[in-house]
Each structure stands twice: as structure tokens, then as C-alpha cells.
Amino acid sequence: MIAVSEGVERELQGGYKVEKEYIMAFSSFYKAAYGRDVLAEAGIKSSLRKLPVQLIKSCSTGLYLRTDSIQSAIEIFQRKQIAPVGVYEIQKQGRGKRNYEQIK
């Protein structure tokens, strides 16, 4: 077994994929809830949670996802004309510390 410090290992056709955690921020709770519903229809699991204080601009609710690629969620939102305020990768820094790298 390969040790991976970040993410969750998932066996896939004899190899391993690393799942990373992401946050998608929205301008309102309702847009975040709609985004969750759209992703659920596409078979992508996400959950509504409070955003970390560092990321709060206008709405304190965001979508949390754990996936090996955030690109599919971004493409679904583009097709549905849903615009997140920001997309961030959660990078764990040990002992409960987290860094949020904006990727979109």
C-alpha cells in the first residue's frame, strides 16, 4: 500500500487515486443550495457547510467536495451558468491547520 499524506486513497483498476478536499464559495445560501442540488443530479456528492472565516465575503455557506478532480464540478456549473465566487483547494498543514489555495 502506498502512503499518502493528503487526501483519501481509493483503489481504481489496480492503481490509486488521491481525493482532495475543495470548497466552492457562493454569493448566497440559495445559490450554494442550488449548486448542491445540480451536483447531486450529476452524481457528485457535496455538502453545505459554513465557510472558514478567511473565505467569507458575502455568504458564509459553501459547498464542500472530496474528489480526485474538481474540474467536472466546474464544467457542470459552467453549463448551468452557475458562478461560484471562488473555488479553493483545502491543504492540510498538520495539527488542525488548513490552508486554502484559490484555484478559480
N, CA, C and O atoms as CSV, one atom per row, in Angstrom:
chain,resi,resn,atom,element,x,y,z
A,1,MET,N,N,0.835,-1.186,0.000
A,1,MET,CA,C,0.000,0.000,0.000
A,1,MET,C,C,0.877,1.246,0.000
A,1,MET,O,O,1.898,1.287,0.687
A,2,ILE,N,N,0.489,2.249,-0.758
A,2,ILE,CA,C,1.232,3.492,-0.866
A,2,ILE,C,C,0.709,4.453,0.194
A,2,ILE,O,O,-0.503,4.627,0.328
A,3,ALA,N,N,1.607,5.076,0.946
A,3,ALA,CA,C,1.203,6.042,1.964
A,3,ALA,C,C,1.053,7.407,1.318
A,3,ALA,O,O,1.948,7.865,0.608
A,4,VAL,N,N,-0.084,8.062,1.566
A,4,VAL,CA,C,-0.343,9.389,1.024
A,4,VAL,C,C,-0.717,10.286,2.190
A,4,VAL,O,O,-1.623,9.961,2.957
A,5,SER,N,N,-0.033,11.405,2.331
A,5,SER,CA,C,-0.276,12.276,3.473
A,5,SER,C,C,-1.542,13.109,3.323
A,5,SER,O,O,-2.184,13.417,4.327
A,6,GLU,N,N,-1.923,13.484,2.106
A,6,GLU,CA,C,-3.135,14.272,1.896
A,6,GLU,C,C,-4.163,13.446,1.151
A,6,GLU,O,O,-3.823,12.626,0.298
A,7,GLY,N,N,-5.416,13.672,1.481
A,7,GLY,CA,C,-6.489,13.022,0.731
A,7,GLY,C,C,-6.787,11.621,1.207
A,7,GLY,O,O,-6.250,11.155,2.211
A,8,VAL,N,N,-7.634,10.975,0.481
A,8,VAL,CA,C,-8.084,9.629,0.790
A,8,VAL,C,C,-7.734,8.746,-0.384
A,8,VAL,O,O,-7.985,9.108,-1.533
A,9,GLU,N,N,-7.149,7.578,-0.105
A,9,GLU,CA,C,-6.810,6.664,-1.187
A,9,GLU,C,C,-8.043,5.886,-1.603
A,9,GLU,O,O,-8.853,5.473,-0.773
A,10,ARG,N,N,-8.164,5.700,-2.897
A,10,ARG,CA,C,-9.270,4.925,-3.418
A,10,ARG,C,C,-8.711,4.025,-4.514
A,10,ARG,O,O,-8.141,4.504,-5.495
A,11,GLU,N,N,-8.879,2.732,-4.338
A,11,GLU,CA,C,-8.365,1.804,-5.334
A,11,GLU,C,C,-9.213,1.907,-6.592
A,11,GLU,O,O,-10.442,1.910,-6.520
A,12,LEU,N,N,-8.558,1.991,-7.743
A,12,LEU,CA,C,-9.259,2.117,-9.002
A,12,LEU,C,C,-8.467,1.385,-10.075
A,12,LEU,O,O,-7.408,1.850,-10.496
A,13,GLN,N,N,-8.975,0.250,-10.515
A,13,GLN,CA,C,-8.374,-0.565,-11.558
A,13,GLN,C,C,-6.891,-0.830,-11.289
A,13,GLN,O,O,-6.049,-0.627,-12.164
A,14,GLY,N,N,-6.582,-1.279,-10.087
A,14,GLY,CA,C,-5.214,-1.652,-9.750
A,14,GLY,C,C,-4.327,-0.490,-9.354
A,14,GLY,O,O,-3.204,-0.725,-8.909
A,15,GLY,N,N,-4.768,0.748,-9.491
A,15,GLY,CA,C,-3.962,1.908,-9.119
A,15,GLY,C,C,-4.634,2.654,-7.991
A,15,GLY,O,O,-5.641,2.199,-7.448
A,16,TYR,N,N,-4.086,3.786,-7.639
A,16,TYR,CA,C,-4.666,4.602,-6.578
A,16,TYR,C,C,-4.886,6.012,-7.074
A,16,TYR,O,O,-4.052,6.574,-7.784
A,17,LYS,N,N,-6.017,6.578,-6.694
A,17,LYS,CA,C,-6.285,7.980,-6.970
A,17,LYS,C,C,-6.364,8.689,-5.630
A,17,LYS,O,O,-6.880,8.135,-4.660
A,18,VAL,N,N,-5.861,9.893,-5.573
A,18,VAL,CA,C,-5.896,10.675,-4.343
A,18,VAL,C,C,-7.050,11.657,-4.430
A,18,VAL,O,O,-7.125,12.469,-5.352
A,19,GLU,N,N,-7.936,11.573,-3.468
A,19,GLU,CA,C,-9.039,12.524,-3.413
A,19,GLU,C,C,-8.602,13.722,-2.584
A,19,GLU,O,O,-8.006,13.567,-1.518
A,20,LYS,N,N,-8.900,14.908,-3.077
A,20,LYS,CA,C,-8.585,16.138,-2.369
A,20,LYS,C,C,-9.891,16.782,-1.927
A,20,LYS,O,O,-10.966,16.454,-2.428
A,21,GLU,N,N,-9.775,17.701,-0.980
A,21,GLU,CA,C,-10.946,18.413,-0.491
A,21,GLU,C,C,-10.977,19.812,-1.098
A,21,GLU,O,O,-9.949,20.475,-1.233
A,22,TYR,N,N,-12.189,20.243,-1.461
A,22,TYR,CA,C,-12.385,21.549,-2.071
A,22,TYR,C,C,-13.548,22.267,-1.406
A,22,TYR,O,O,-14.440,21.642,-0.834
A,23,ILE,N,N,-13.521,23.593,-1.493
A,23,ILE,CA,C,-14.637,24.435,-1.060
A,23,ILE,C,C,-15.010,25.311,-2.243
A,23,ILE,O,O,-14.144,25.880,-2.907
A,24,MET,N,N,-16.297,25.411,-2.496
A,24,MET,CA,C,-16.800,26.341,-3.508
A,24,MET,C,C,-17.656,27.369,-2.773
A,24,MET,O,O,-18.648,27.024,-2.132
A,25,ALA,N,N,-17.256,28.639,-2.876
A,25,ALA,CA,C,-17.972,29.724,-2.205
A,25,ALA,C,C,-18.972,30.358,-3.173
A,25,ALA,O,O,-18.717,30.445,-4.374
A,26,PHE,N,N,-20.113,30.798,-2.634
A,26,PHE,CA,C,-21.170,31.408,-3.440
A,26,PHE,C,C,-21.593,32.730,-2.818
A,26,PHE,O,O,-21.255,33.024,-1.671
A,27,SER,N,N,-22.333,33.522,-3.581
A,27,SER,CA,C,-22.765,34.834,-3.094
A,27,SER,C,C,-23.989,34.763,-2.181
A,27,SER,O,O,-24.317,35.744,-1.513
A,28,SER,N,N,-24.670,33.606,-2.145
A,28,SER,CA,C,-25.820,33.456,-1.251
A,28,SER,C,C,-26.010,31.987,-0.873
A,28,SER,O,O,-25.537,31.085,-1.563
A,29,PHE,N,N,-26.703,31.775,0.224
A,29,PHE,CA,C,-27.020,30.418,0.663
A,29,PHE,C,C,-27.822,29.690,-0.412
A,29,PHE,O,O,-27.600,28.505,-0.661
A,30,TYR,N,N,-28.749,30.393,-1.046
A,30,TYR,CA,C,-29.639,29.763,-2.027
A,30,TYR,C,C,-28.876,29.293,-3.262
A,30,TYR,O,O,-29.190,28.243,-3.822
A,31,LYS,N,N,-27.875,30.064,-3.689
A,31,LYS,CA,C,-27.051,29.643,-4.823
A,31,LYS,C,C,-26.216,28.421,-4.456
A,31,LYS,O,O,-26.031,27.527,-5.282
A,32,ALA,N,N,-25.711,28.373,-3.223
A,32,ALA,CA,C,-24.942,27.209,-2.767
A,32,ALA,C,C,-25.844,25.971,-2.711
A,32,ALA,O,O,-25.435,24.885,-3.121
A,33,ALA,N,N,-27.072,26.136,-2.203
A,33,ALA,CA,C,-28.014,25.012,-2.123
A,33,ALA,C,C,-28.398,24.531,-3.515
A,33,ALA,O,O,-28.501,23.327,-3.748
A,34,TYR,N,N,-28.611,25.459,-4.439
A,34,TYR,CA,C,-28.932,25.078,-5.818
A,34,TYR,C,C,-27.753,24.350,-6.449
A,34,TYR,O,O,-27.941,23.360,-7.156
A,35,GLY,N,N,-26.551,24.830,-6.200
A,35,GLY,CA,C,-25.348,24.175,-6.706
A,35,GLY,C,C,-25.223,22.749,-6.194
A,35,GLY,O,O,-24.853,21.844,-6.941
A,36,ARG,N,N,-25.533,22.552,-4.914
A,36,ARG,CA,C,-25.508,21.200,-4.337
A,36,ARG,C,C,-26.492,20.287,-5.049
A,36,ARG,O,O,-26.170,19.139,-5.355
A,37,ASP,N,N,-27.702,20.799,-5.317
A,37,ASP,CA,C,-28.726,20.005,-5.997
A,37,ASP,C,C,-28.307,19.645,-7.424
A,37,ASP,O,O,-28.522,18.518,-7.871
A,38,VAL,N,N,-27.712,20.599,-8.135
A,38,VAL,CA,C,-27.252,20.352,-9.507
A,38,VAL,C,C,-26.157,19.281,-9.512
A,38,VAL,O,O,-26.171,18.383,-10.353
A,39,LEU,N,N,-25.210,19.374,-8.575
A,39,LEU,CA,C,-24.151,18.364,-8.500
A,39,LEU,C,C,-24.723,16.996,-8.140
A,39,LEU,O,O,-24.274,15.980,-8.672
A,40,ALA,N,N,-25.706,16.958,-7.244
A,40,ALA,CA,C,-26.324,15.686,-6.858
A,40,ALA,C,C,-26.986,15.022,-8.065
A,40,ALA,O,O,-26.896,13.805,-8.226
A,41,GLU,N,N,-27.650,15.809,-8.912
A,41,GLU,CA,C,-28.265,15.265,-10.127
A,41,GLU,C,C,-27.227,14.645,-11.055
A,41,GLU,O,O,-27.522,13.707,-11.796
A,42,ALA,N,N,-25.996,15.188,-11.004
A,42,ALA,CA,C,-24.906,14.681,-11.847
A,42,ALA,C,C,-24.129,13.557,-11.160
A,42,ALA,O,O,-23.152,13.048,-11.710
A,43,GLY,N,N,-24.566,13.168,-9.951
A,43,GLY,CA,C,-23.909,12.077,-9.233
A,43,GLY,C,C,-22.676,12.482,-8.453
A,43,GLY,O,O,-21.872,11.626,-8.084
A,44,ILE,N,N,-22.509,13.780,-8.193
A,44,ILE,CA,C,-21.358,14.277,-7.433
A,44,ILE,C,C,-21.826,14.647,-6.032
A,44,ILE,O,O,-22.719,15.479,-5.869
A,45,LYS,N,N,-21.226,14.031,-5.025
A,45,LYS,CA,C,-21.596,14.304,-3.637
A,45,LYS,C,C,-20.938,15.594,-3.166
A,45,LYS,O,O,-19.764,15.851,-3.432
A,46,SER,N,N,-21.721,16.391,-2.466
A,46,SER,CA,C,-21.208,17.614,-1.853
A,46,SER,C,C,-22.059,17.895,-0.628
A,46,SER,O,O,-23.135,17.319,-0.460
A,47,SER,N,N,-21.573,18.778,0.222
A,47,SER,CA,C,-22.356,19.138,1.403
A,47,SER,C,C,-22.253,20.633,1.663
A,47,SER,O,O,-21.227,21.259,1.398
A,48,LEU,N,N,-23.337,21.190,2.188
A,48,LEU,CA,C,-23.363,22.596,2.571
A,48,LEU,C,C,-22.743,22.729,3.954
A,48,LEU,O,O,-23.122,22.023,4.888
A,49,ARG,N,N,-21.788,23.639,4.070
A,49,ARG,CA,C,-21.153,23.896,5.368
A,49,ARG,C,C,-20.788,25.368,5.465
A,49,ARG,O,O,-20.737,26.089,4.468
A,50,LYS,N,N,-20.536,25.788,6.700
A,50,LYS,CA,C,-20.066,27.158,6.907
A,50,LYS,C,C,-18.671,27.292,6.328
A,50,LYS,O,O,-17.845,26.388,6.449
A,51,LEU,N,N,-18.419,28.425,5.701
A,51,LEU,CA,C,-17.087,28.699,5.168
A,51,LEU,C,C,-16.146,29.102,6.298
A,51,LEU,O,O,-16.587,29.671,7.297
A,52,PRO,N,N,-14.868,28.817,6.152
A,52,PRO,CA,C,-13.893,29.316,7.118
A,52,PRO,C,C,-13.885,30.850,7.100
A,52,PRO,O,O,-14.159,31.463,6.068
A,53,VAL,N,N,-13.576,31.449,8.218
A,53,VAL,CA,C,-13.594,32.904,8.348
A,53,VAL,C,C,-12.745,33.582,7.268
A,53,VAL,O,O,-13.112,34.647,6.773
A,54,GLN,N,N,-11.618,32.973,6.902
A,54,GLN,CA,C,-10.722,33.568,5.909
A,54,GLN,C,C,-11.388,33.736,4.539
A,54,GLN,O,O,-10.965,34.581,3.750
A,55,LEU,N,N,-12.412,32.952,4.252
A,55,LEU,CA,C,-13.019,32.939,2.918
A,55,LEU,C,C,-14.354,33.667,2.836
A,55,LEU,O,O,-14.896,33.824,1.742
A,56,ILE,N,N,-14.894,34.110,3.955
A,56,ILE,CA,C,-16.221,34.738,3.963
A,56,ILE,C,C,-16.131,36.126,3.354
A,56,ILE,O,O,-15.350,36.975,3.783
A,57,LYS,N,N,-16.968,36.328,2.328
A,57,LYS,CA,C,-17.070,37.652,1.702
A,57,LYS,C,C,-18.488,38.166,1.881
A,57,LYS,O,O,-18.696,39.173,2.558
A,58,SER,N,N,-19.470,37.494,1.287
A,58,SER,CA,C,-20.852,37.942,1.440
A,58,SER,C,C,-21.744,36.853,2.020
A,58,SER,O,O,-22.711,37.155,2.719
A,59,CYS,N,N,-21.437,35.615,1.745
A,59,CYS,CA,C,-22.242,34.486,2.219
A,59,CYS,C,C,-21.334,33.570,3.019
A,59,CYS,O,O,-20.190,33.337,2.629
A,60,SER,N,N,-21.822,33.058,4.111
A,60,SER,CA,C,-20.970,32.214,4.952
A,60,SER,C,C,-21.174,30.722,4.708
A,60,SER,O,O,-20.680,29.897,5.478
A,61,THR,N,N,-21.901,30.364,3.640
A,61,THR,CA,C,-22.144,28.958,3.326
A,61,THR,C,C,-21.477,28.598,2.011
A,61,THR,O,O,-21.532,29.356,1.043
A,62,GLY,N,N,-20.846,27.432,1.988
A,62,GLY,CA,C,-20.210,26.967,0.767
A,62,GLY,C,C,-20.449,25.485,0.571
A,62,GLY,O,O,-21.016,24.814,1.433
A,63,LEU,N,N,-20.009,24.980,-0.574
A,63,LEU,CA,C,-20.096,23.558,-0.884
A,63,LEU,C,C,-18.742,22.920,-0.639
A,63,LEU,O,O,-17.726,23.406,-1.137
A,64,TYR,N,N,-18.719,21.846,0.117
A,64,TYR,CA,C,-17.503,21.069,0.340
A,64,TYR,C,C,-17.597,19.808,-0.500
A,64,TYR,O,O,-18.621,19.124,-0.513
A,65,LEU,N,N,-16.508,19.512,-1.202
A,65,LEU,CA,C,-16.447,18.311,-2.038
A,65,LEU,C,C,-15.151,17.575,-1.759
A,65,LEU,O,O,-14.138,18.188,-1.423
A,66,ARG,N,N,-15.187,16.281,-1.897
A,66,ARG,CA,C,-13.983,15.454,-1.837
A,66,ARG,C,C,-13.959,14.663,-3.142
A,66,ARG,O,O,-14.809,13.804,-3.377
A,67,THR,N,N,-12.970,14.966,-3.990
A,67,THR,CA,C,-12.904,14.358,-5.306
A,67,THR,C,C,-11.463,14.326,-5.794
A,67,THR,O,O,-10.608,15.043,-5.273
A,68,ASP,N,N,-11.198,13.499,-6.789
A,68,ASP,CA,C,-9.856,13.464,-7.370
A,68,ASP,C,C,-9.690,14.556,-8.419
A,68,ASP,O,O,-8.564,14.837,-8.828
A,69,SER,N,N,-10.789,15.187,-8.870
A,69,SER,CA,C,-10.711,16.286,-9.832
A,69,SER,C,C,-11.921,17.194,-9.667
A,69,SER,O,O,-13.061,16.743,-9.782
A,70,ILE,N,N,-11.680,18.452,-9.403
A,70,ILE,CA,C,-12.764,19.426,-9.255
A,70,ILE,C,C,-13.289,19.891,-10.608
A,70,ILE,O,O,-14.337,20.532,-10.685
A,71,GLN,N,N,-12.570,19.571,-11.662
A,71,GLN,CA,C,-12.892,20.062,-12.997
A,71,GLN,C,C,-14.305,19.677,-13.449
A,71,GLN,O,O,-14.981,20.489,-14.081
A,72,SER,N,N,-14.763,18.468,-13.143
A,72,SER,CA,C,-16.100,18.060,-13.581
A,72,SER,C,C,-17.181,18.928,-12.937
A,72,SER,O,O,-18.156,19.285,-13.598
A,73,ALA,N,N,-17.022,19.273,-11.655
A,73,ALA,CA,C,-17.996,20.144,-10.984
A,73,ALA,C,C,-17.982,21.538,-11.607
A,73,ALA,O,O,-19.037,22.137,-11.816
A,74,ILE,N,N,-16.792,22.054,-11.903
A,74,ILE,CA,C,-16.675,23.377,-12.527
A,74,ILE,C,C,-17.355,23.380,-13.901
A,74,ILE,O,O,-18.059,24.330,-14.243
A,75,GLU,N,N,-17.147,22.330,-14.676
A,75,GLU,CA,C,-17.760,22.251,-16.008
A,75,GLU,C,C,-19.286,22.162,-15.933
A,75,GLU,O,O,-19.983,22.766,-16.749
A,76,ILE,N,N,-19.800,21.420,-14.968
A,76,ILE,CA,C,-21.258,21.334,-14.786
A,76,ILE,C,C,-21.820,22.715,-14.464
A,76,ILE,O,O,-22.843,23.114,-15.022
A,77,PHE,N,N,-21.167,23.438,-13.578
A,77,PHE,CA,C,-21.630,24.782,-13.225
A,77,PHE,C,C,-21.556,25.725,-14.427
A,77,PHE,O,O,-22.441,26.562,-14.603
A,78,GLN,N,N,-20.533,25.607,-15.242
A,78,GLN,CA,C,-20.431,26.463,-16.429
A,78,GLN,C,C,-21.594,26.196,-17.389
A,78,GLN,O,O,-22.173,27.132,-17.941
A,79,ARG,N,N,-21.935,24.911,-17.587
A,79,ARG,CA,C,-23.053,24.568,-18.478
A,79,ARG,C,C,-24.380,25.089,-17.938
A,79,ARG,O,O,-25.254,25.482,-18.712
A,80,LYS,N,N,-24.535,25.093,-16.624
A,80,LYS,CA,C,-25.781,25.555,-15.994
A,80,LYS,C,C,-25.756,27.047,-15.668
A,80,LYS,O,O,-26.710,27.580,-15.100
A,81,GLN,N,N,-24.670,27.713,-16.026
A,81,GLN,CA,C,-24.476,29.143,-15.766
A,81,GLN,C,C,-24.559,29.476,-14.279
A,81,GLN,O,O,-25.183,30.459,-13.879
A,82,ILE,N,N,-23.920,28.641,-13.477
A,82,ILE,CA,C,-23.805,28.873,-12.039
A,82,ILE,C,C,-22.378,29.344,-11.793
A,82,ILE,O,O,-21.422,28.675,-12.184
A,83,ALA,N,N,-22.240,30.490,-11.149
A,83,ALA,CA,C,-20.906,31.076,-10.965
A,83,ALA,C,C,-20.517,31.137,-9.490
A,83,ALA,O,O,-20.983,32.018,-8.768
A,84,PRO,N,N,-19.669,30.211,-9.033
A,84,PRO,CA,C,-19.160,30.327,-7.667
A,84,PRO,C,C,-18.299,31.587,-7.539
A,84,PRO,O,O,-17.660,32.011,-8.502
A,85,VAL,N,N,-18.289,32.174,-6.351
A,85,VAL,CA,C,-17.454,33.339,-6.076
A,85,VAL,C,C,-15.983,32.927,-6.057
A,85,VAL,O,O,-15.108,33.692,-6.463
A,86,GLY,N,N,-15.727,31.720,-5.584
A,86,GLY,CA,C,-14.363,31.208,-5.543
A,86,GLY,C,C,-14.353,29.704,-5.368
A,86,GLY,O,O,-15.282,29.124,-4.805
A,87,VAL,N,N,-13.282,29.072,-5.861
A,87,VAL,CA,C,-13.077,27.637,-5.684
A,87,VAL,C,C,-11.711,27.479,-5.033
A,87,VAL,O,O,-10.717,28.010,-5.527
A,88,TYR,N,N,-11.664,26.752,-3.929
A,88,TYR,CA,C,-10.442,26.628,-3.139
A,88,TYR,C,C,-10.120,25.159,-2.873
A,88,TYR,O,O,-11.015,24.354,-2.618
A,89,GLU,N,N,-8.850,24.826,-2.935
A,89,GLU,CA,C,-8.384,23.510,-2.506
A,89,GLU,C,C,-7.966,23.627,-1.051
A,89,GLU,O,O,-7.235,24.544,-0.676
A,90,ILE,N,N,-8.434,22.693,-0.233
A,90,ILE,CA,C,-8.068,22.675,1.180
A,90,ILE,C,C,-6.766,21.892,1.315
A,90,ILE,O,O,-6.685,20.729,0.920
A,91,GLN,N,N,-5.758,22.537,1.872
A,91,GLN,CA,C,-4.472,21.889,2.084
A,91,GLN,C,C,-4.235,21.799,3.581
A,91,GLN,O,O,-4.109,22.811,4.269
A,92,LYS,N,N,-4.178,20.564,4.073
A,92,LYS,CA,C,-3.972,20.351,5.500
A,92,LYS,C,C,-2.505,20.550,5.839
A,92,LYS,O,O,-1.618,20.015,5.174
A,93,GLN,N,N,-2.266,21.332,6.890
A,93,GLN,CA,C,-0.914,21.692,7.299
A,93,GLN,C,C,-0.503,20.997,8.602
A,93,GLN,O,O,0.512,21.356,9.199
A,94,GLY,N,N,-1.272,20.019,9.039
A,94,GLY,CA,C,-0.967,19.304,10.282
A,94,GLY,C,C,-1.554,20.002,11.493
A,94,GLY,O,O,-1.743,21.218,11.499
A,95,ARG,N,N,-1.837,19.219,12.510
A,95,ARG,CA,C,-2.380,19.701,13.787
A,95,ARG,C,C,-3.587,20.622,13.618
A,95,ARG,O,O,-3.702,21.641,14.300
A,96,GLY,N,N,-4.480,20.254,12.708
A,96,GLY,CA,C,-5.719,21.004,12.540
A,96,GLY,C,C,-5.601,22.280,11.722
A,96,GLY,O,O,-6.612,22.934,11.463
A,97,LYS,N,N,-4.406,22.647,11.314
A,97,LYS,CA,C,-4.239,23.858,10.500
A,97,LYS,C,C,-4.535,23.542,9.045
A,97,LYS,O,O,-4.197,22.472,8.539
A,98,ARG,N,N,-5.180,24.506,8.382
A,98,ARG,CA,C,-5.521,24.335,6.974
A,98,ARG,C,C,-5.176,25.598,6.202
A,98,ARG,O,O,-5.286,26.715,6.707
A,99,ASN,N,N,-4.764,25.386,4.986
A,99,ASN,CA,C,-4.502,26.484,4.071
A,99,ASN,C,C,-5.493,26.351,2.921
A,99,ASN,O,O,-5.809,25.239,2.500
A,100,TYR,N,N,-5.984,27.478,2.412
A,100,TYR,CA,C,-6.964,27.455,1.331
A,100,TYR,C,C,-6.349,28.112,0.111
A,100,TYR,O,O,-6.131,29.324,0.094
A,101,GLU,N,N,-6.068,27.310,-0.914
A,101,GLU,CA,C,-5.462,27.825,-2.138
A,101,GLU,C,C,-6.552,28.044,-3.177
A,101,GLU,O,O,-7.234,27.103,-3.583
A,102,GLN,N,N,-6.712,29.304,-3.608
A,102,GLN,CA,C,-7.735,29.597,-4.606
A,102,GLN,C,C,-7.288,29.076,-5.961
A,102,GLN,O,O,-6.197,29.394,-6.434
A,103,ILE,N,N,-8.153,28.264,-6.586
A,103,ILE,CA,C,-7.832,27.714,-7.892
A,103,ILE,C,C,-8.720,28.275,-8.988
A,103,ILE,O,O,-8.453,28.063,-10.171
A,104,LYS,N,N,-9.770,28.988,-8.612
A,104,LYS,CA,C,-10.637,29.656,-9.598
A,104,LYS,C,C,-11.350,30.796,-8.930
A,104,LYS,O,O,-12.132,31.497,-9.572
